[in-house]
Amino acid sequence: MVFEGLADKLQETFKKLRGKGKLSETDINEAMREVRMALLEADVNFKVVKDFIANIKEKAIGQEVMQSLTPAQFVVKIVNDELTALMGGTQSRITVSSRPPTIIMLVGLQGAGKTTTAGKLAHLLKKQSKRPLLVAADIYRPAAIKQLQVLGGQLDIPVFTVDECKDAVLIAQKAVEYATSYARDTVIIDTAGRLHINEDLMQELKSIKTKVKPHEILLVVDAMTGQDSVTVAESFNKDLGLDGVILTKLDGDARGGAALSIKAVTGCPIKFTGMGEKLDALEIFHPDRMASRILGMGDVLSLIEKAGTSIDLEQAKEMEKKLRKDDFNLDDFLSQLQQVRKLGPLDQILGMLPGMGDLKKLKDVEIDEKELTRTEAIIRSMTKKERRDASLINGSRRKRIAMGSGTRVQDVNKLLKQFAEAKKMMKRFQDMQKSGKKSFGGFKLPFMK
């Protein structure tokens, strides 16, 4: 999970404040000391941390606690507000030209994931009913041109190239002319990078900027590089004047310091974050939602948006009818697991649910993505009749299903037990809706060991 180390430490710090009827200045100072250490360990810029802590202490000490909040909740609210402000306050949107095409210029060093990000951004804009054009303007790395063409083919998005041309400025100009002629309303220019910032790189980028006048210059930086990414952002912003930043690999082992430092140090807002390798793994950055996730308060809005784009509404309605008729079978069970997988890695999904971050730390609940793969293999090894009626599966069939799916008989037994429990739970849920009750016992899902 993004910011996992920082989130764990901050949440643990605020747990210590719970149960106190009144917070003393000593309590606040001790909590802020731990917050400071957590931020520094997350590789947040030292000056940013200093100002951040000072702002919190100023608001937390000497103020009356709001009537609806406990003292601990009051402090968490202040920290949440300050974290949100630190990362930009509100979502920073892409500037859209009133006279298409909108021109977006991606810049950055080699290795940041610029070309892949160009494809991801085009995919995201296409889902928003835009007609993007990808432009291969990295004339120094033939592999980058080929990579962009492959991505364009996968996404069914055109890629503009000029064979044998070694003039990136000319390529960018001709791409804009092409977009205008063929009604492509967004141009995404994948520019060349270098292993480090140098005068030749900057001069070429400045020339492209002068000639095509992009509406957005977005810097692609690798979150794994920590404070180095902030330094890179400062240099690019000084020479080009950035409109925003795209942070890649934020789903990895990044400590998160770059995301918490870039806006404060450079003034450039984070507009998107790369949260995985797949082409749909580029997310719009919402500072308030990210702050909420860091503090363990979930991110329900993003989860709802994910569900809205990933889950088949007609299939969901059909499933509801089946549940009402108590006609839920193993085919339906498999279908629901596949719908869940479309939402993304399970640890990320749990992290979006309020209070569910602790679930991943429980000793008896281990999140296991491979378990879903095993579940799918087991169900696919059954006959159609067995999927519709699990009671037909006897001992000998369980052995054959285990052999066919490359699993053990115990795995088959475990799945059938989980399915039976799921049916019971759904039946109880239906009964509760009829009777007006609001709670029922839980059960373990196929991704929980």
C-alpha positions in Angstrom: 0.0 0.0 0.0 1.1 3.5 -0.8 2.6 5.3 2.3 2.2 2.1 4.3 5.1 2.8 6.7 4.1 6.4 7.3 0.4 5.5 7.7 1.2 2.8 10.3 3.3 5.2 12.4 0.9 8.1 12.3 -2.1 5.9 13.1 -0.2 4.3 16.0 0.7 7.8 17.3 -2.9 8.9 17.3 -4.1 5.7 19.0 -2.1 6.8 22.0 -4.1 10.0 22.3 -7.4 8.1 22.5 -9.1 7.8 25.8 -7.6 11.1 27.1 -10.4 13.4 28.4 -8.2 16.4 27.8 -4.9 16.9 25.9 -2.1 18.7 27.6 0.6 20.6 25.8 3.0 17.8 26.7 0.6 15.3 25.0 0.6 17.4 21.9 4.4 17.9 21.9 5.0 14.1 22.3 2.6 13.3 19.5 4.2 15.9 17.2 7.7 14.5 18.0 6.5 11.1 16.7 4.8 12.7 13.7 8.0 14.5 12.9 10.1 11.3 13.1 7.5 9.5 10.9 7.6 12.2 8.2 11.4 12.3 8.2 11.6 8.5 7.9 9.2 8.8 5.0 11.8 11.0 3.3 9.8 14.2 3.5 11.8 17.4 3.0 13.2 18.6 6.3 12.0 22.2 5.9 8.6 20.9 4.9 8.4 18.8 8.0 9.5 21.8 10.2 6.8 24.1 8.8 4.2 21.3 8.9 4.7 20.5 12.6 4.7 24.2 13.5 1.4 24.7 11.8 -0.2 21.8 13.6 1.1 22.8 17.0 -0.2 26.4 16.5 -3.7 25.1 15.8 -3.7 22.3 18.3 -2.4 24.1 21.4 -4.7 26.5 23.1 -7.8 25.9 21.1 -11.1 24.6 22.5 -12.0 21.1 21.4 -15.0 20.9 19.1 -18.0 19.5 20.9 -18.6 16.7 18.4 -15.0 15.5 18.6 -12.8 13.9 21.2 -9.4 15.6 21.8 -7.7 12.9 19.7 -10.1 13.3 16.9 -9.6 17.0 17.0 -5.8 16.6 16.5 -6.4 14.0 13.7 -8.7 16.5 12.0 -6.0 19.2 12.2 -3.3 16.8 10.8 -5.7 15.7 8.1 -6.4 19.3 7.0 -2.6 20.2 7.1 -1.7 17.0 5.1 -4.3 18.0 2.5 -3.0 21.5 2.2 0.6 20.2 2.0 -0.3 18.1 -1.0 -2.1 20.9 -2.8 -5.4 21.3 -1.1 -7.7 20.4 -4.0 -7.5 18.4 -7.2 -5.5 20.2 -9.9 -7.1 19.6 -13.3 -5.6 19.6 -16.8 -6.1 22.9 -18.7 -8.3 22.2 -21.7 -8.0 24.5 -24.7 -11.1 26.3 -25.9 -9.8 25.7 -29.4 -8.7 22.0 -29.8 -6.3 20.4 -29.7 -5.2 20.6 -26.1 -1.4 20.0 -26.2 0.2 18.1 -23.3 4.0 17.9 -23.2 5.5 15.1 -21.0 9.1 15.7 -19.8 11.4 14.0 -17.4 14.6 11.9 -17.0 15.2 8.5 -18.4 13.8 5.7 -16.3 10.9 7.6 -14.8 8.3 5.8 -16.9 7.6 8.7 -19.2 6.6 6.6 -22.3 4.4 4.2 -20.4 2.8 7.2 -18.6 2.0 8.7 -22.0 0.1 5.6 -22.9 -1.7 5.5 -19.5 -2.7 9.2 -19.8 -4.0 8.7 -23.3 -6.0 5.7 -22.0 -7.5 7.7 -19.1 -8.4 10.6 -21.4 -10.0 8.2 -24.0 -12.2 6.9 -21.2 -13.3 10.5 -20.6 -14.5 10.6 -24.2 -11.4 12.5 -25.5 -9.7 11.7 -28.9 -6.0 11.6 -28.0 -3.0 11.5 -30.3 0.3 10.1 -29.0 3.5 11.7 -30.4 6.8 9.9 -30.5 9.2 12.8 -30.1 12.1 10.9 -28.4 14.4 10.8 -31.4 17.4 9.4 -29.5 15.9 6.2 -28.3 14.4 4.0 -31.1 13.0 1.7 -28.4 10.8 4.5 -27.0 9.2 5.0 -30.4 8.5 1.3 -30.8 7.2 1.1 -27.2 4.8 4.0 -27.8 3.6 2.3 -31.1 2.9 -0.9 -29.2 1.0 0.9 -26.5 -1.0 2.8 -29.1 -1.9 -0.5 -30.8 -3.1 -2.0 -27.5 -5.2 1.1 -26.7 -6.4 1.7 -30.3 -5.0 5.2 -30.1 -3.0 6.6 -33.1 0.7 7.3 -32.6 2.3 10.1 -34.7 5.9 9.5 -36.0 8.0 10.9 -38.8 10.4 8.3 -40.2 14.1 9.1 -40.2 13.4 12.6 -38.7 15.9 13.7 -36.2 14.2 17.0 -35.3 12.0 16.7 -32.3 10.6 20.2 -32.7 9.5 19.5 -36.2 7.9 16.2 -35.2 5.9 18.1 -32.5 4.8 20.8 -34.9 3.7 18.3 -37.6 1.8 16.3 -34.9 -0.2 19.3 -33.9 -1.0 19.9 -37.6 -2.1 16.3 -38.0 -4.3 16.5 -34.9 -6.0 19.5 -36.2 -6.7 17.9 -39.6 -7.9 14.6 -38.2 -10.0 16.0 -35.3 -7.8 14.6 -32.5 -8.7 16.9 -29.6 -5.7 16.1 -27.3 -2.0 15.8 -28.3 0.3 14.0 -25.8 4.0 14.6 -26.7 6.5 12.0 -25.3 9.7 13.9 -25.3 13.3 12.6 -24.9 14.9 12.2 -21.5 18.4 12.0 -20.2 20.2 10.1 -17.4 20.6 13.6 -15.8 19.7 17.2 -16.5 21.9 18.9 -19.0 21.8 22.0 -21.3 21.1 20.0 -24.5 18.0 18.4 -23.0 16.6 21.7 -21.7 17.3 23.6 -24.9 15.4 21.0 -27.0 12.5 21.1 -24.5 12.4 24.9 -24.6 12.4 24.9 -28.4 9.4 22.5 -28.4 7.6 24.7 -25.9 8.3 27.8 -27.9 7.0 26.3 -31.2 3.9 24.3 -30.2 2.9 26.3 -27.1 1.7 23.4 -24.9 -1.3 24.0 -22.6 0.3 21.6 -20.1 3.9 20.7 -19.3 3.8 17.7 -17.0 6.9 16.3 -15.3 7.0 12.6 -14.9 9.1 11.6 -11.9 9.7 8.3 -10.1 8.4 8.3 -6.5 11.0 5.7 -5.7 13.8 8.3 -6.0 12.5 10.2 -2.9 13.9 13.7 -2.5 15.9 13.4 -5.7 12.6 13.6 -7.5 11.9 16.9 -5.7 15.3 18.2 -6.9 14.5 17.2 -10.4 11.2 18.9 -10.2 12.8 22.1 -9.0 15.3 22.1 -12.0 12.6 21.4 -14.7 10.3 24.0 -13.2 13.0 26.6 -13.2 13.9 26.1 -16.9 10.5 25.2 -18.3 7.8 26.4 -16.0 5.9 23.2 -15.1 2.1 23.0 -14.9 2.1 19.8 -12.8 3.7 16.5 -11.9 2.9 12.9 -12.5 4.4 10.6 -9.8 5.0 7.1 -11.0 5.5 3.9 -9.0 3.7 5.2 -6.0 2.3 1.7 -5.4 5.8 0.3 -4.8 8.1 0.6 -1.8 8.2 4.4 -2.1 8.2 6.0 1.3 6.0 8.8 0.0 8.2 11.8 0.8 8.1 13.1 -2.8 4.3 13.3 -2.8 4.4 15.2 0.5 7.2 17.5 -0.5 6.9 18.4 -4.2 4.0 20.9 -4.0 5.5 22.7 -0.9 9.0 22.9 -2.4 8.3 23.7 -6.1 4.7 25.0 -6.1 3.9 22.4 -8.8 0.7 20.4 -8.1 0.7 16.6 -8.4 -2.0 15.9 -11.1 -1.7 12.1 -11.5 -0.1 9.1 -9.8 1.0 5.8 -11.3 -0.4 3.0 -9.1 0.7 -0.1 -11.0 2.1 -1.4 -14.3 -1.3 -1.9 -16.1 -2.4 0.7 -18.6 -5.4 1.6 -16.5 -3.2 2.2 -13.4 -3.0 6.0 -13.6 -5.1 7.8 -11.0 -6.2 11.4 -10.7 -4.5 12.8 -7.6 -6.8 14.1 -4.9 -4.9 15.6 -1.9 -7.8 15.2 0.5 -8.4 11.6 -0.4 -4.7 10.7 -0.1 -4.5 12.4 3.3 -7.5 10.4 4.4 -5.9 7.2 3.4 -2.7 8.0 5.1 -4.5 8.6 8.4 -6.5 5.3 8.1 -9.8 7.0 7.3 -10.2 5.4 3.9 -11.0 6.7 0.5 -14.6 5.7 -0.3 -15.0 8.2 -3.1 -12.1 6.7 -5.1 -13.5 3.2 -4.4 -16.9 4.2 -5.7 -15.3 5.7 -8.9 -13.3 2.5 -9.4 -16.4 0.4 -9.0 -18.3 2.7 -11.4 -15.7 2.0 -14.2 -14.9 -1.6 -13.4 -18.2 -3.3 -12.5 -20.8 -4.3 -15.1 -24.1 -2.7 -14.0 -26.3 -5.1 -15.9 -24.4 -8.0 -14.4 -24.8 -6.5 -11.0 -28.6 -6.2 -11.5 -28.8 -9.8 -12.6 -26.8 -10.9 -9.6 -29.2 -9.1 -7.3 -32.2 -11.0 -8.8 -30.3 -14.3 -8.2 -29.7 -13.4 -4.6 -33.3 -12.5 -4.0 -34.3 -15.9 -5.4 -31.6 -17.7 -3.5 -30.3 -18.9 -6.8 -26.6 -18.1 -6.3 -24.2 -20.7 -7.7 -20.5 -21.3 -8.1 -20.5 -19.6 -11.6 -22.0 -16.5 -9.9 -19.4 -16.8 -7.1 -16.6 -16.9 -9.7 -18.1 -13.9 -11.5 -18.2 -11.8 -8.4 -14.6 -12.6 -7.5 -13.6 -11.6 -11.1 -15.5 -8.3 -10.6 -13.6 -7.7 -7.3 -10.2 -8.3 -9.1 -11.0 -5.7 -11.7 -11.0 -3.1 -8.9 -7.2 -3.6 -8.4 -4.9 -5.2 -5.8 -6.8 -6.3 -2.7 -4.6 -4.5 -0.3 -5.2 -1.2 -2.1 -9.0 -1.8 -2.1 -8.9 -2.5 1.7 -6.9 0.6 2.2 -9.7 2.6 0.7 -12.2 1.4 3.3 -12.4 3.3 6.6 -10.8 1.4 9.4 -9.9 -1.5 7.2 -6.2 -0.8 7.2 -5.9 -2.7 10.5 -7.5 -5.8 9.0 -4.4 -6.4 6.9 -2.3 -6.5 10.1 -4.4 -9.1 11.9 -2.4 -12.4 12.4 -5.3 -14.6 11.3 -6.2 -12.6 8.2 -3.5 -12.6 5.5 -4.3 -11.0 2.2 -3.4 -13.5 -0.6 -3.9 -12.6 -4.2 -2.8 -16.1 -5.3 -5.8 -17.6 -3.4 -8.1 -15.9 -5.9 -6.2 -17.5 -8.7 -6.5 -20.9 -7.1 -10.2 -20.4 -6.5 -10.8 -19.6 -10.2 -8.8 -22.7 -11.2 -10.8 -24.9 -8.9 -14.2 -23.7 -10.1 -13.1 -23.9 -13.8 -12.2 -27.6 -13.2 -15.8 -28.4 -12.3 -18.5 -29.4 -14.7 -21.3 -27.0 -15.6 -23.8 -29.1 -13.5 -21.4 -29.0 -10.5 -21.1 -25.2 -10.7 -24.9 -24.9 -10.7 -25.3 -27.4 -7.9 -22.3 -27.9 -5.5 -24.1 -30.7 -3.7 -23.3 -33.0 -6.7 -19.6 -32.8 -5.8 -18.7 -36.0 -3.9 -15.4 -37.3 -2.5 -14.1 -38.8 -5.8 -15.0 -35.7 -7.8 -13.2 -33.5 -5.3 -10.0 -35.5 -5.9 -10.5 -35.1 -9.7 -11.2 -31.4 -9.4 -8.0 -30.9 -7.3 -5.9 -32.8 -9.9 -7.5 -30.8 -12.7 -6.8 -27.4 -11.0 -3.3 -28.3 -9.7 -4.5 -27.9 -6.1 -5.1 -30.1 -3.1 -8.3 -31.7 -2.0 -8.1 -29.6 1.1 -8.2 -26.5 -1.1 -11.4 -27.8 -2.8 -13.0 -28.5 0.5 -12.1 -25.1 1.8 -13.6 -23.4 -1.2 -16.9 -25.3 -1.0 -17.1 -24.5 2.7 -16.5 -20.8 2.0 -19.2 -20.9 -0.7 -21.7 -22.5 1.6 -20.9 -19.9 4.3 -21.3 -17.1 1.7 -24.7 -18.5 0.7 -25.8 -18.6 4.3 -24.6 -15.0 4.9 -26.5 -13.8 1.8 -29.6 -15.6 3.0 -29.2 -13.9 6.4 -28.7 -10.6 4.7 -31.9 -11.0 2.8 -33.7 -12.0 6.0 -32.3 -8.9 7.8 -33.6 -6.6 5.0 -37.0 -8.0 5.5 -36.9 -7.8 9.3 -35.1 -4.5 9.5 -32.0 -5.8 11.4 -28.7 -4.1 10.7 -25.9 -6.6 11.7 -24.8 -10.1 11.1 -21.8 -12.3 11.6 -18.9 -12.2 9.2 -17.0 -14.9 7.3 -13.7 -15.3 5.6 -13.4 -14.5 1.9 -11.3 -16.5 -0.5 -8.4 -14.0 -0.3 -8.1 -14.4 3.5 -6.0 -17.2 4.9 
